[in-house]
Amino acid sequence: MANHRGGSGNFAEDRERASEAGKK
C-alpha cells in the first residue's frame, strides 16, 4: 500500500522505522 514510496527494498526499512516510531 505505502511501500510504493520506497519501492520493493525500502519498504522493509520503513516498516522497521515505523515500528520503532510507533513504540516510542
PDB file as gemmi writes it, atoms N, CA and C in Angstrom:
CRYST1    1.000    1.000    1.000  90.00  90.00  90.00 P 1                      
ATOM      1  N   MET A   1       0.844  -1.201   0.000  1.00  0.00           N  
ATOM      2  CA  MET A   1       0.000   0.000   0.000  1.00  0.00           C  
ATOM      3  C   MET A   1       0.883   1.256   0.000  1.00  0.00           C  
ATOM      4  N   ALA A   2       1.686   1.397   1.046  1.00  0.00           N  
ATOM      5  CA  ALA A   2       2.552   2.592   1.117  1.00  0.00           C  
ATOM      6  C   ALA A   2       3.997   2.201   0.823  1.00  0.00           C  
ATOM      7  N   ASN A   3       4.196   0.946   0.460  1.00  0.00           N  
ATOM      8  CA  ASN A   3       5.585   0.522   0.174  1.00  0.00           C  
ATOM      9  C   ASN A   3       6.020   1.050  -1.194  1.00  0.00           C  
ATOM     10  N   HIS A   4       5.088   1.524  -1.983  1.00  0.00           N  
ATOM     11  CA  HIS A   4       5.474   2.046  -3.313  1.00  0.00           C  
ATOM     12  C   HIS A   4       6.348   3.295  -3.135  1.00  0.00           C  
ATOM     13  N   ARG A   5       6.347   3.866  -1.953  1.00  0.00           N  
ATOM     14  CA  ARG A   5       7.176   5.073  -1.723  1.00  0.00           C  
ATOM     15  C   ARG A   5       8.654   4.701  -1.842  1.00  0.00           C  
ATOM     16  N   GLY A   6       9.048   3.614  -1.202  1.00  0.00           N  
ATOM     17  CA  GLY A   6      10.474   3.238  -1.230  1.00  0.00           C  
ATOM     18  C   GLY A   6      10.729   2.236  -2.338  1.00  0.00           C  
ATOM     19  N   GLY A   7       9.707   1.594  -2.818  1.00  0.00           N  
ATOM     20  CA  GLY A   7       9.921   0.635  -3.913  1.00  0.00           C  
ATOM     21  C   GLY A   7       9.680  -0.783  -3.420  1.00  0.00           C  
ATOM     22  N   SER A   8      10.687  -1.630  -3.495  1.00  0.00           N  
ATOM     23  CA  SER A   8      10.495  -3.040  -3.129  1.00  0.00           C  
ATOM     24  C   SER A   8      11.536  -3.455  -2.114  1.00  0.00           C  
ATOM     25  N   GLY A   9      12.469  -2.597  -1.808  1.00  0.00           N  
ATOM     26  CA  GLY A   9      13.522  -2.983  -0.831  1.00  0.00           C  
ATOM     27  C   GLY A   9      13.581  -1.965   0.290  1.00  0.00           C  
ATOM     28  N   ASN A  10      12.907  -0.849   0.102  1.00  0.00           N  
ATOM     29  CA  ASN A  10      12.926   0.189   1.157  1.00  0.00           C  
ATOM     30  C   ASN A  10      11.754  -0.009   2.103  1.00  0.00           C  
ATOM     31  N   PHE A  11      10.765  -0.739   1.651  1.00  0.00           N  
ATOM     32  CA  PHE A  11       9.566  -0.958   2.486  1.00  0.00           C  
ATOM     33  C   PHE A  11       9.972  -1.705   3.772  1.00  0.00           C  
ATOM     34  N   ALA A  12      10.973  -2.538   3.685  1.00  0.00           N  
ATOM     35  CA  ALA A  12      11.418  -3.296   4.875  1.00  0.00           C  
ATOM     36  C   ALA A  12      12.031  -2.333   5.886  1.00  0.00           C  
ATOM     37  N   GLU A  13      12.824  -1.415   5.409  1.00  0.00           N  
ATOM     38  CA  GLU A  13      13.460  -0.452   6.338  1.00  0.00           C  
ATOM     39  C   GLU A  13      12.393   0.486   6.901  1.00  0.00           C  
ATOM     40  N   ASP A  14      11.464   0.859   6.063  1.00  0.00           N  
ATOM     41  CA  ASP A  14      10.405   1.788   6.516  1.00  0.00           C  
ATOM     42  C   ASP A  14       9.557   1.091   7.596  1.00  0.00           C  
ATOM     43  N   ARG A  15       9.339  -0.158   7.422  1.00  0.00           N  
ATOM     44  CA  ARG A  15       8.488  -0.914   8.388  1.00  0.00           C  
ATOM     45  C   ARG A  15       9.219  -0.964   9.731  1.00  0.00           C  
ATOM     46  N   GLU A  16      10.489  -1.195   9.698  1.00  0.00           N  
ATOM     47  CA  GLU A  16      11.246  -1.265  10.971  1.00  0.00           C  
ATOM     48  C   GLU A  16      11.249   0.105  11.640  1.00  0.00           C  
ATOM     49  N   ARG A  17      11.359   1.134  10.867  1.00  0.00           N  
ATOM     50  CA  ARG A  17      11.416   2.515  11.435  1.00  0.00           C  
ATOM     51  C   ARG A  17      10.009   2.856  11.964  1.00  0.00           C  
ATOM     52  N   ALA A  18       9.008   2.480  11.247  1.00  0.00           N  
ATOM     53  CA  ALA A  18       7.628   2.797  11.677  1.00  0.00           C  
ATOM     54  C   ALA A  18       7.337   2.051  12.985  1.00  0.00           C  
ATOM     55  N   SER A  19       7.861   0.866  13.113  1.00  0.00           N  
ATOM     56  CA  SER A  19       7.629   0.086  14.345  1.00  0.00           C  
ATOM     57  C   SER A  19       8.285   0.796  15.527  1.00  0.00           C  
ATOM     58  N   GLU A  20       9.473   1.293  15.322  1.00  0.00           N  
ATOM     59  CA  GLU A  20      10.188   1.990  16.421  1.00  0.00           C  
ATOM     60  C   GLU A  20       9.485   3.312  16.740  1.00  0.00           C  
ATOM     61  N   ALA A  21       9.033   3.991  15.738  1.00  0.00           N  
ATOM     62  CA  ALA A  21       8.369   5.296  15.953  1.00  0.00           C  
ATOM     63  C   ALA A  21       7.021   5.067  16.638  1.00  0.00           C  
ATOM     64  N   GLY A  22       6.351   3.999  16.296  1.00  0.00           N  
ATOM     65  CA  GLY A  22       5.036   3.736  16.900  1.00  0.00           C  
ATOM     66  C   GLY A  22       5.197   3.250  18.343  1.00  0.00           C  
ATOM     67  N   LYS A  23       6.315   2.612  18.619  1.00  0.00           N  
ATOM     68  CA  LYS A  23       6.537   2.111  20.002  1.00  0.00           C  
ATOM     69  C   LYS A  23       6.848   3.275  20.936  1.00  0.00           C  
ATOM     70  N   LYS A  24       7.591   4.255  20.437  1.00  0.00           N  
ATOM     71  CA  LYS A  24       8.019   5.384  21.322  1.00  0.00           C  
ATOM     72  C   LYS A  24       6.863   6.323  21.567  1.00  0.00           C  
TER      73      LYS A  24                                                      
END                                                                             
